[in-house]
Amino acid sequence: MNSSMMIGGMDSSLYMDSTTARTLNRSRAAPSAKPKFVRFTNSTQTGRNVSKVRWLLDNSYIGVPDPYASEFFVSGSWSSVGDENDVGLWSLEVGPSAKEGEKDAKVTLITKAIVKGNVTDMSSLCGDRFCLCTSDGALYVYKCNKNRDEKFVSVTQAAASQLFTYRGQNSSATAVAVKDDIIVAAGEDGSIIECNSAGLGVIRRLERVDPLSISSACFVGRETVMTGNGGGQLKLWDLRSDSDVPVQILNPNVLMNNLYGASSICQHPSQTHAIIVGYQSGCMDLWDMRLGPDSDPVANLTSEGGALSEIYFHQINSDHFFSCAQSGQVCHWYPAERLSNPLQVPVEYSSDLNIEFLKKGLVFKEVHTSPFPINSMSLSRNDRIVVGSDSGVVFCTEIRV
């Protein structure tokens, strides 16, 4: 078995994987010497359980975060009563505060639309469009409309398609992934459907190719999609292939109790063969897809928090990533700044994966905590995070990496 690294839980302790053949030492991670300050926070009540939040893509972004940029995000809700939910379009405006060194932030609901079923996943397309899927098995594309002053005023449904059915009844869609003008939707029935974003015309159907419910999906190449299922198994699909068989399967780490489902998949921004996966067990695995189907994770990361909802790498400082969990935490993970207690990683892994926390160890800080489960978060190009939870609150804050 390949040796792997395990990184400790919410007490920030660091320790090696207990399943390896090496002698194991447990050590306390040193806190970061340079705290990263949060410059503003805003909490706004939506009146609904928030299942998903996503920033709209800003086509005017020039590569440098703007601390005073106005941004827009969308939210979707879920409900245990009734079959109608909300899709909301929100604005975030940031300006100087009367207090020196601080900012004021205002979140405003611009408009909302009604959608049938619970919103189960959501993804941004271009600057004024986004897609979502629902528990009724439908996939929707929405367009945010502007007035003559170039301000968003409404949200309209641009396309809709009932994709998932089972034995004559609607079956839940569970995940969406977007690459350029292609949308891939996955379902509770184990099916994967490729569509174009313009009219949701079906390009290809992979019917019930997974015996378990698919819980997450992520494009890892222009024509390749990785899915995670309810048993924690990862499968890589080539959309160009005529075969309904995945080109690669990565099995879960049984000893890490990762059999409860892969809830989130995120690709490293620059080292595209590196994939981080969050599980309902509360663990995270870092995989190197070049190592093949029989490989072990490069690193096992675990915490004392609950089931992980979503994980995102920072798109510029990719040694930093963020996670949110059903236990109510949003965490910022980043490399330790001192080498006093380095975690030893096998040379064949760390020499190719140029990721700092593999060499220095990993520490984290809590960006936000809630007594309610946190279902979703989204990281903007201007270094803001929006968070949605079962409290009905959307929380926005600024991060420093």
C-alpha positions as a Markdown table, in Angstrom:
| # | Residue | x | y | z |
|---|---|---|---|---|
| 1 | Met | 0.0 | 0.0 | 0.0 |
| 2 | Asn | 1.2 | 3.5 | -0.8 |
| 3 | Ser | 1.9 | 5.6 | 2.2 |
| 4 | Ser | -0.4 | 8.6 | 2.6 |
| 5 | Met | -0.8 | 11.6 | 4.8 |
| 6 | Met | -3.7 | 12.3 | 7.2 |
| 7 | Ile | -4.3 | 15.8 | 8.5 |
| 8 | Gly | -6.1 | 16.3 | 11.8 |
| 9 | Gly | -9.4 | 17.7 | 12.7 |
| 10 | Met | -10.9 | 20.9 | 14.0 |
| 11 | Asp | -8.3 | 21.0 | 16.8 |
| 12 | Ser | -5.7 | 21.6 | 14.0 |
| 13 | Ser | -3.6 | 18.6 | 15.0 |
| 14 | Leu | -1.5 | 16.9 | 12.4 |
| 15 | Tyr | -0.8 | 13.1 | 12.2 |
| 16 | Met | 0.2 | 10.4 | 9.7 |
| 17 | Asp | -2.2 | 7.8 | 8.4 |
| 18 | Ser | -2.5 | 5.0 | 11.0 |
| 19 | Thr | -2.8 | 2.4 | 8.2 |
| 20 | Thr | 0.7 | 3.0 | 6.9 |
| 21 | Ala | 3.7 | 0.7 | 7.8 |
| 22 | Arg | 5.7 | 3.6 | 9.1 |
| 23 | Thr | 6.2 | 4.6 | 12.7 |
| 24 | Leu | 3.5 | 7.1 | 13.6 |
| 25 | Asn | 4.0 | 10.3 | 15.5 |
| 26 | Arg | 1.3 | 12.8 | 16.4 |
| 27 | Ser | 2.2 | 16.5 | 16.7 |
| 28 | Arg | 0.5 | 19.8 | 17.3 |
| 29 | Ala | 0.5 | 22.2 | 14.4 |
| 30 | Ala | 1.8 | 25.7 | 15.0 |
| 31 | Pro | -0.8 | 28.5 | 14.4 |
| 32 | Ser | -0.2 | 30.8 | 11.4 |
| 33 | Ala | 2.0 | 33.7 | 12.3 |
| 34 | Lys | 0.1 | 36.0 | 9.9 |
| 35 | Pro | -3.6 | 36.0 | 10.6 |
| 36 | Lys | -5.7 | 36.7 | 7.5 |
| 37 | Phe | -8.2 | 39.4 | 8.4 |
| 38 | Val | -11.8 | 39.4 | 7.4 |
| 39 | Arg | -12.7 | 42.9 | 6.2 |
| 40 | Phe | -16.5 | 42.8 | 6.1 |
| 41 | Thr | -19.3 | 40.4 | 7.0 |
| 42 | Asn | -23.0 | 40.5 | 6.1 |
| 43 | Ser | -25.9 | 38.2 | 7.1 |
| 44 | Thr | -29.2 | 38.4 | 5.3 |
| 45 | Gln | -32.3 | 36.4 | 6.0 |
| 46 | Thr | -34.0 | 34.8 | 2.9 |
| 47 | Gly | -37.0 | 33.2 | 4.6 |
| 48 | Arg | -36.2 | 29.8 | 3.1 |
| 49 | Asn | -33.8 | 26.9 | 3.8 |
| 50 | Val | -30.9 | 27.7 | 1.4 |
| 51 | Ser | -29.7 | 24.6 | -0.5 |
| 52 | Lys | -27.3 | 26.2 | -3.0 |
| 53 | Val | -25.6 | 29.5 | -3.6 |
| 54 | Arg | -23.4 | 30.6 | -6.6 |
| 55 | Trp | -21.7 | 33.8 | -7.7 |
| 56 | Leu | -22.5 | 34.9 | -11.2 |
| 57 | Leu | -19.4 | 34.9 | -13.4 |
| 58 | Asp | -18.1 | 38.5 | -13.9 |
| 59 | Asn | -17.1 | 39.0 | -17.5 |
| 60 | Ser | -15.4 | 42.3 | -16.6 |
| 61 | Tyr | -13.0 | 40.7 | -14.2 |
| 62 | Ile | -9.4 | 41.7 | -15.2 |
| 63 | Gly | -7.5 | 39.2 | -13.0 |
| 64 | Val | -7.0 | 41.3 | -9.9 |
| 65 | Pro | -9.5 | 41.2 | -7.0 |
| 66 | Asp | -11.4 | 44.5 | -6.6 |
| 67 | Pro | -12.2 | 45.1 | -2.9 |
| 68 | Tyr | -15.0 | 47.5 | -3.8 |
| 69 | Ala | -16.5 | 45.6 | -6.8 |
| 70 | Ser | -20.3 | 45.0 | -6.8 |
| 71 | Glu | -21.1 | 41.4 | -7.4 |
| 72 | Phe | -24.2 | 39.2 | -7.9 |
| 73 | Phe | -25.1 | 35.8 | -6.7 |
| 74 | Val | -28.0 | 33.4 | -7.0 |
| 75 | Ser | -29.6 | 31.1 | -4.4 |
| 76 | Gly | -31.9 | 28.1 | -4.4 |
| 77 | Ser | -34.0 | 26.7 | -1.6 |
| 78 | Trp | -35.4 | 23.5 | -0.4 |
| 79 | Ser | -38.5 | 22.7 | 1.7 |
| 80 | Ser | -39.9 | 19.7 | 3.4 |
| 81 | Val | -43.4 | 21.1 | 3.0 |
| 82 | Gly | -44.9 | 21.7 | -0.4 |
| 83 | Asp | -43.3 | 21.4 | -3.8 |
| 84 | Glu | -42.4 | 25.0 | -4.7 |
| 85 | Asn | -39.1 | 26.7 | -3.9 |
| 86 | Asp | -37.4 | 30.0 | -4.6 |
| 87 | Val | -34.6 | 31.0 | -6.9 |
| 88 | Gly | -33.2 | 34.3 | -5.9 |
| 89 | Leu | -30.9 | 36.9 | -7.6 |
| 90 | Trp | -29.0 | 39.0 | -5.1 |
| 91 | Ser | -26.6 | 41.9 | -5.3 |
| 92 | Leu | -23.6 | 42.6 | -3.0 |
| 93 | Glu | -22.4 | 46.2 | -2.7 |
| 94 | Val | -19.3 | 47.1 | -0.8 |
| 95 | Gly | -18.2 | 50.6 | 0.3 |
| 96 | Pro | -16.0 | 52.4 | 2.8 |
| 97 | Ser | -17.1 | 52.3 | 6.5 |
| 98 | Ala | -17.1 | 55.1 | 9.0 |
| 99 | Lys | -14.7 | 52.9 | 11.0 |
| 100 | Glu | -11.1 | 53.1 | 9.8 |
| 101 | Gly | -9.8 | 50.0 | 8.0 |
| 102 | Glu | -13.2 | 48.5 | 7.6 |
| 103 | Lys | -15.9 | 48.2 | 4.9 |
| 104 | Asp | -19.7 | 48.2 | 4.9 |
| 105 | Ala | -21.5 | 45.5 | 2.8 |
| 106 | Lys | -25.1 | 45.5 | 1.7 |
| 107 | Val | -26.9 | 42.5 | 0.3 |
| 108 | Thr | -30.1 | 43.1 | -1.6 |
| 109 | Leu | -32.7 | 40.7 | -3.1 |
| 110 | Ile | -33.2 | 41.9 | -6.7 |
| 111 | Thr | -35.8 | 39.4 | -7.7 |
| 112 | Lys | -36.9 | 35.8 | -7.3 |
| 113 | Ala | -38.6 | 33.1 | -9.3 |
| 114 | Ile | -40.5 | 30.0 | -8.3 |
| 115 | Val | -39.2 | 26.5 | -9.2 |
| 116 | Lys | -41.0 | 23.2 | -8.7 |
| 117 | Gly | -39.1 | 20.8 | -6.4 |
| 118 | Asn | -36.0 | 21.3 | -4.2 |
| 119 | Val | -33.0 | 22.9 | -5.8 |
| 120 | Thr | -30.3 | 20.1 | -5.5 |
| 121 | Asp | -27.4 | 21.7 | -7.4 |
| 122 | Met | -26.6 | 24.9 | -9.3 |
| 123 | Ser | -23.8 | 26.2 | -11.5 |
| 124 | Ser | -23.0 | 29.5 | -13.2 |
| 125 | Leu | -22.8 | 29.7 | -17.0 |
| 126 | Cys | -21.8 | 33.1 | -18.5 |
| 127 | Gly | -22.2 | 36.5 | -16.9 |
| 128 | Asp | -26.0 | 36.5 | -17.0 |
| 129 | Arg | -27.0 | 32.8 | -17.0 |
| 130 | Phe | -27.0 | 29.9 | -14.6 |
| 131 | Cys | -28.4 | 26.4 | -14.5 |
| 132 | Leu | -29.9 | 24.3 | -11.7 |
| 133 | Cys | -31.4 | 20.9 | -11.2 |
| 134 | Thr | -34.2 | 19.8 | -8.9 |
| 135 | Ser | -35.5 | 16.9 | -6.9 |
| 136 | Asp | -38.2 | 16.5 | -9.5 |
| 137 | Gly | -35.6 | 15.4 | -12.1 |
| 138 | Ala | -35.6 | 18.6 | -14.1 |
| 139 | Leu | -32.8 | 20.8 | -15.4 |
| 140 | Tyr | -33.3 | 24.5 | -15.9 |
| 141 | Val | -31.3 | 27.4 | -17.4 |
| 142 | Tyr | -32.2 | 30.9 | -16.2 |
| 143 | Lys | -31.3 | 34.2 | -17.6 |
| 144 | Cys | -30.8 | 37.4 | -15.5 |
| 145 | Asn | -32.3 | 40.3 | -17.5 |
| 146 | Lys | -31.0 | 43.9 | -17.4 |
| 147 | Asn | -32.8 | 47.2 | -18.0 |
| 148 | Arg | -31.6 | 50.1 | -20.1 |
| 149 | Asp | -29.3 | 51.2 | -17.2 |
| 150 | Glu | -27.6 | 47.8 | -17.4 |
| 151 | Lys | -28.9 | 46.8 | -14.0 |
| 152 | Phe | -30.4 | 43.3 | -13.3 |
| 153 | Val | -34.1 | 43.5 | -12.8 |
| 154 | Ser | -35.6 | 40.0 | -13.3 |
| 155 | Val | -34.9 | 36.3 | -13.8 |
| 156 | Thr | -36.6 | 34.3 | -16.5 |
| 157 | Gln | -36.5 | 30.6 | -17.4 |
| 158 | Ala | -34.5 | 30.3 | -20.7 |
| 159 | Ala | -34.8 | 26.5 | -21.0 |
| 160 | Ala | -36.2 | 23.5 | -19.2 |
| 161 | Ser | -36.0 | 19.8 | -19.6 |
| 162 | Gln | -37.4 | 16.9 | -17.6 |
| 163 | Leu | -34.4 | 14.5 | -17.7 |
| 164 | Phe | -34.8 | 11.9 | -15.0 |
| 165 | Thr | -37.6 | 9.5 | -14.6 |
| 166 | Tyr | -37.8 | 6.0 | -13.1 |
| 167 | Arg | -40.7 | 3.6 | -13.7 |
| 168 | Gly | -42.9 | 6.3 | -15.0 |
| 169 | Gln | -42.2 | 8.8 | -12.1 |
| 170 | Asn | -39.9 | 11.7 | -11.8 |
| 171 | Ser | -36.5 | 10.8 | -10.3 |
| 172 | Ser | -34.3 | 13.3 | -8.5 |
| 173 | Ala | -31.5 | 15.1 | -10.4 |
| 174 | Thr | -28.6 | 15.3 | -7.9 |
| 175 | Ala | -25.6 | 17.2 | -9.6 |
| 176 | Val | -24.7 | 19.5 | -12.4 |
| 177 | Ala | -21.3 | 20.3 | -14.0 |
| 178 | Val | -20.6 | 22.9 | -16.6 |
| 179 | Lys | -17.8 | 23.3 | -19.2 |
| 180 | Asp | -18.2 | 26.1 | -21.7 |
| 181 | Asp | -21.6 | 25.5 | -23.4 |
| 182 | Ile | -22.0 | 21.9 | -22.2 |
| 183 | Ile | -24.0 | 20.9 | -19.1 |
| 184 | Val | -23.7 | 17.4 | -17.6 |
| 185 | Ala | -26.5 | 16.4 | -15.1 |
| 186 | Ala | -26.4 | 13.3 | -12.9 |
| 187 | Gly | -29.3 | 11.6 | -11.2 |
| 188 | Glu | -30.3 | 9.6 | -8.2 |
| 189 | Asp | -30.9 | 6.7 | -10.6 |
| 190 | Gly | -27.2 | 6.5 | -11.5 |
| 191 | Ser | -27.7 | 8.2 | -15.0 |
| 192 | Ile | -25.5 | 10.8 | -16.6 |
| 193 | Ile | -27.0 | 13.1 | -19.3 |
| 194 | Glu | -25.0 | 15.6 | -21.4 |
| 195 | Cys | -26.8 | 18.6 | -22.8 |
| 196 | Asn | -26.1 | 21.8 | -24.6 |
| 197 | Ser | -26.7 | 25.0 | -22.5 |
| 198 | Ala | -28.6 | 26.9 | -25.3 |
| 199 | Gly | -31.8 | 24.8 | -25.3 |
| 200 | Leu | -30.9 | 21.8 | -23.1 |
| 201 | Gly | -30.9 | 19.5 | -26.1 |
| 202 | Val | -29.7 | 16.1 | -25.1 |
| 203 | Ile | -26.4 | 15.2 | -26.6 |
| 204 | Arg | -25.9 | 11.9 | -24.9 |
| 205 | Arg | -27.5 | 9.7 | -22.3 |
| 206 | Leu | -25.6 | 7.2 | -20.1 |
| 207 | Glu | -28.6 | 5.4 | -18.6 |
| 208 | Arg | -28.2 | 4.0 | -15.1 |
| 209 | Val | -24.4 | 3.5 | -15.5 |
| 210 | Asp | -23.9 | 3.6 | -11.8 |
| 211 | Pro | -25.7 | 1.1 | -9.5 |
| 212 | Leu | -25.7 | 3.7 | -6.7 |
| 213 | Ser | -27.0 | 7.3 | -6.6 |
| 214 | Ile | -24.6 | 9.8 | -8.1 |
| 215 | Ser | -24.0 | 12.5 | -5.5 |
| 216 | Ser | -21.5 | 14.9 | -7.2 |
| 217 | Ala | -20.0 | 15.7 | -10.6 |
| 218 | Cys | -17.1 | 17.8 | -11.9 |
| 219 | Phe | -15.6 | 18.4 | -15.3 |
| 220 | Val | -11.9 | 17.5 | -15.1 |
| 221 | Gly | -11.2 | 18.0 | -18.8 |
| 222 | Arg | -12.9 | 19.4 | -21.8 |
| 223 | Glu | -14.6 | 16.0 | -22.5 |
| 224 | Thr | -14.1 | 14.2 | -19.3 |
| 225 | Val | -16.3 | 14.2 | -16.2 |
| 226 | Met | -15.7 | 12.7 | -12.7 |
| 227 | Thr | -18.6 | 11.6 | -10.7 |
| 228 | Gly | -18.9 | 10.4 | -7.1 |
| 229 | Asn | -21.6 | 8.1 | -5.8 |
| 230 | Gly | -23.3 | 7.2 | -2.6 |
| 231 | Gly | -20.7 | 4.6 | -1.7 |
| 232 | Gly | -17.7 | 7.0 | -2.0 |
| 233 | Gln | -16.6 | 5.6 | -5.3 |
| 234 | Leu | -15.2 | 8.0 | -8.0 |
| 235 | Lys | -15.6 | 7.3 | -11.7 |
| 236 | Leu | -14.1 | 9.1 | -14.7 |
| 237 | Trp | -16.2 | 9.3 | -17.9 |
| 238 | Asp | -15.0 | 10.2 | -21.4 |
| 239 | Leu | -18.0 | 11.8 | -23.1 |
| 240 | Arg | -16.4 | 11.1 | -26.5 |
| 241 | Ser | -16.4 | 7.4 | -26.0 |
| 242 | Asp | -19.2 | 5.1 | -27.3 |
| 243 | Ser | -18.8 | 2.9 | -24.3 |
| 244 | Asp | -21.0 | 3.2 | -21.2 |
| 245 | Val | -18.0 | 2.1 | -19.0 |
| 246 | Pro | -15.9 | 4.6 | -17.0 |
| 247 | Val | -12.3 | 4.9 | -18.1 |
| 248 | Gln | -11.1 | 5.0 | -14.5 |
| 249 | Ile | -12.5 | 4.0 | -11.1 |
| 250 | Leu | -11.1 | 5.2 | -7.8 |
| 251 | Asn | -12.3 | 3.2 | -4.8 |
| 252 | Pro | -12.9 | 4.8 | -1.4 |
| 253 | Asn | -10.6 | 4.6 | 1.5 |
| 254 | Val | -12.5 | 2.0 | 3.6 |
| 255 | Leu | -10.2 | 2.6 | 6.7 |
| 256 | Met | -11.1 | 6.3 | 6.6 |
| 257 | Asn | -14.8 | 5.4 | 6.6 |
| 258 | Asn | -15.4 | 7.1 | 3.3 |
| 259 | Leu | -18.2 | 4.7 | 2.3 |
| 260 | Tyr | -21.0 | 7.2 | 3.0 |
| 261 | Gly | -20.8 | 9.1 | -0.3 |
| 262 | Ala | -18.6 | 11.6 | -2.2 |
| 263 | Ser | -20.4 | 14.9 | -1.6 |
| 264 | Ser | -18.1 | 17.3 | -3.5 |
| 265 | Ile | -15.4 | 17.1 | -6.1 |
| 266 | Cys | -13.0 | 19.9 | -6.9 |
| 267 | Gln | -10.1 | 20.1 | -9.4 |
| 268 | His | -6.8 | 21.8 | -8.6 |
| 269 | Pro | -6.7 | 25.0 | -10.8 |
| 270 | Ser | -3.2 | 24.5 | -12.2 |
| 271 | Gln | -2.4 | 20.8 | -11.5 |
| 272 | Thr | -5.4 | 19.4 | -13.2 |
| 273 | His | -4.5 | 15.8 | -12.4 |
| 274 | Ala | -5.0 | 16.7 | -8.7 |
| 275 | Ile | -8.5 | 16.2 | -7.3 |
| 276 | Ile | -9.8 | 16.9 | -3.8 |
| 277 | Val | -12.9 | 15.0 | -2.8 |
| 278 | Gly | -15.1 | 15.6 | 0.3 |
| 279 | Tyr | -17.1 | 12.8 | 1.8 |
| 280 | Gln | -20.2 | 12.6 | 4.0 |
| 281 | Ser | -17.9 | 11.0 | 6.6 |
| 282 | Gly | -16.3 | 14.4 | 7.1 |
| 283 | Cys | -13.1 | 13.3 | 5.5 |
| 284 | Met | -11.3 | 14.7 | 2.4 |
| 285 | Asp | -9.0 | 12.8 | 0.0 |
| 286 | Leu | -6.5 | 14.3 | -2.4 |
| 287 | Trp | -6.1 | 12.1 | -5.5 |
| 288 | Asp | -3.5 | 12.1 | -8.3 |
| 289 | Met | -5.3 | 10.7 | -11.3 |
| 290 | Arg | -2.1 | 9.9 | -13.0 |
| 291 | Leu | -1.4 | 7.1 | -10.6 |
| 292 | Gly | -4.1 | 4.9 | -12.1 |
| 293 | Pro | -7.2 | 3.1 | -10.9 |
| 294 | Asp | -5.5 | 1.0 | -8.2 |
| 295 | Ser | -3.9 | 3.9 | -6.4 |
| 296 | Asp | -4.5 | 5.2 | -3.0 |
| 297 | Pro | -5.1 | 8.9 | -2.2 |
| 298 | Val | -2.0 | 11.1 | -2.1 |
| 299 | Ala | -3.3 | 12.5 | 1.2 |
| 300 | Asn | -6.2 | 11.8 | 3.6 |
| 301 | Leu | -7.5 | 14.9 | 5.4 |
| 302 | Thr | -9.9 | 14.4 | 8.2 |
| 303 | Ser | -11.7 | 16.6 | 10.7 |
| 304 | Glu | -14.1 | 16.3 | 13.7 |
| 305 | Gly | -16.7 | 18.2 | 11.7 |
| 306 | Gly | -19.8 | 16.7 | 10.2 |
| 307 | Ala | -20.5 | 15.6 | 6.6 |
| 308 | Leu | -18.8 | 17.9 | 4.1 |
| 309 | Ser | -21.1 | 19.8 | 1.7 |
| 310 | Glu | -18.7 | 21.5 | -0.7 |
| 311 | Ile | -15.0 | 22.1 | -1.3 |
| 312 | Tyr | -13.3 | 24.8 | -3.5 |
| 313 | Phe | -9.7 | 25.6 | -4.3 |
| 314 | His | -8.7 | 29.2 | -4.4 |
| 315 | Gln | -8.3 | 29.9 | -8.2 |
| 316 | Ile | -5.1 | 32.0 | -7.8 |
| 317 | Asn | -3.5 | 30.9 | -4.5 |
| 318 | Ser | -4.2 | 27.2 | -5.1 |
| 319 | Asp | -2.4 | 26.0 | -2.0 |
| 320 | His | -5.5 | 27.4 | -0.2 |
| 321 | Phe | -8.9 | 25.7 | -0.2 |
| 322 | Phe | -12.2 | 26.1 | 1.5 |
| 323 | Ser | -14.8 | 23.7 | 2.9 |
| 324 | Cys | -18.2 | 23.9 | 4.4 |
| 325 | Ala | -19.9 | 21.2 | 6.4 |
| 326 | Gln | -23.3 | 20.0 | 7.8 |
| 327 | Ser | -21.9 | 20.6 | 11.3 |
| 328 | Gly | -22.0 | 24.4 | 10.6 |
| 329 | Gln | -18.4 | 25.3 | 9.8 |
| 330 | Val | -16.8 | 27.1 | 6.9 |
| 331 | Cys | -13.1 | 26.5 | 7.0 |
| 332 | His | -10.1 | 28.1 | 5.2 |
| 333 | Trp | -7.3 | 25.5 | 4.8 |
| 334 | Tyr | -3.7 | 26.6 | 4.0 |
| 335 | Pro | -0.1 | 25.5 | 4.4 |
| 336 | Ala | 1.6 | 25.7 | 7.8 |
| 337 | Glu | 4.2 | 28.6 | 7.8 |
| 338 | Arg | 6.9 | 26.8 | 9.7 |
| 339 | Leu | 8.7 | 23.6 | 9.0 |
| 340 | Ser | 9.1 | 22.6 | 12.6 |
| 341 | Asn | 6.8 | 19.6 | 12.2 |
| 342 | Pro | 6.8 | 18.7 | 8.5 |
| 343 | Leu | 4.7 | 15.8 | 7.4 |
| 344 | Gln | 6.8 | 13.3 | 5.4 |
| 345 | Val | 5.2 | 12.4 | 2.1 |
| 346 | Pro | 6.7 | 9.8 | -0.3 |
| 347 | Val | 9.0 | 11.3 | -2.9 |
| 348 | Glu | 7.1 | 9.8 | -5.8 |
| 349 | Tyr | 4.1 | 11.8 | -4.8 |
| 350 | Ser | 5.4 | 15.2 | -3.5 |
| 351 | Ser | 8.0 | 15.6 | -6.2 |
| 352 | Asp | 5.2 | 15.9 | -8.9 |
| 353 | Leu | 2.5 | 17.4 | -6.9 |
| 354 | Asn | 3.8 | 20.9 | -6.1 |
| 355 | Ile | 1.3 | 21.5 | -3.3 |
| 356 | Glu | 2.8 | 23.3 | -0.3 |
| 357 | Phe | 0.7 | 21.6 | 2.4 |
| 358 | Leu | 2.1 | 18.2 | 1.3 |
| 359 | Lys | 5.5 | 19.5 | 2.3 |
| 360 | Lys | 4.7 | 21.7 | 5.3 |
| 361 | Gly | 1.5 | 20.3 | 6.8 |
| 362 | Leu | -1.9 | 21.9 | 6.8 |
| 363 | Val | -3.6 | 24.4 | 9.2 |
| 364 | Phe | -7.0 | 26.0 | 9.1 |
| 365 | Lys | -9.2 | 28.7 | 10.5 |
| 366 | Glu | -13.0 | 28.9 | 10.8 |
| 367 | Val | -14.3 | 31.6 | 8.5 |
| 368 | His | -17.9 | 31.2 | 9.7 |
| 369 | Thr | -19.9 | 29.0 | 12.1 |
| 370 | Ser | -23.6 | 28.3 | 12.3 |
| 371 | Pro | -25.7 | 26.2 | 14.6 |
| 372 | Phe | -27.5 | 25.0 | 11.4 |
| 373 | Pro | -26.2 | 22.8 | 8.7 |
| 374 | Ile | -24.3 | 24.7 | 5.9 |
| 375 | Asn | -25.3 | 23.3 | 2.6 |
| 376 | Ser | -23.4 | 25.4 | 0.1 |
| 377 | Met | -20.8 | 28.1 | -0.5 |
| 378 | Ser | -19.3 | 29.9 | -3.4 |
| 379 | Leu | -16.0 | 31.7 | -3.8 |
| 380 | Ser | -15.9 | 34.8 | -6.1 |
| 381 | Arg | -13.0 | 36.1 | -8.2 |
| 382 | Asn | -12.9 | 39.1 | -5.9 |
| 383 | Asp | -12.1 | 36.9 | -2.8 |
| 384 | Arg | -15.6 | 36.9 | -1.3 |
| 385 | Ile | -17.4 | 33.9 | 0.0 |
| 386 | Val | -21.2 | 33.5 | 0.1 |
| 387 | Val | -22.6 | 30.8 | 2.3 |
| 388 | Gly | -26.1 | 29.3 | 2.4 |
| 389 | Ser | -27.6 | 27.2 | 5.3 |
| 390 | Asp | -30.7 | 25.7 | 6.8 |
| 391 | Ser | -31.0 | 28.9 | 8.9 |
| 392 | Gly | -32.3 | 30.7 | 5.9 |
| 393 | Val | -29.4 | 33.2 | 6.1 |
| 394 | Val | -27.0 | 34.0 | 3.3 |
| 395 | Phe | -23.7 | 35.0 | 4.8 |
| 396 | Cys | -21.1 | 37.0 | 2.8 |
| 397 | Thr | -17.6 | 37.8 | 3.9 |
| 398 | Glu | -14.2 | 38.7 | 2.4 |
| 399 | Ile | -11.2 | 36.4 | 2.7 |
| 400 | Arg | -7.5 | 37.1 | 2.5 |
| 401 | Val | -5.1 | 34.4 | 1.1 |
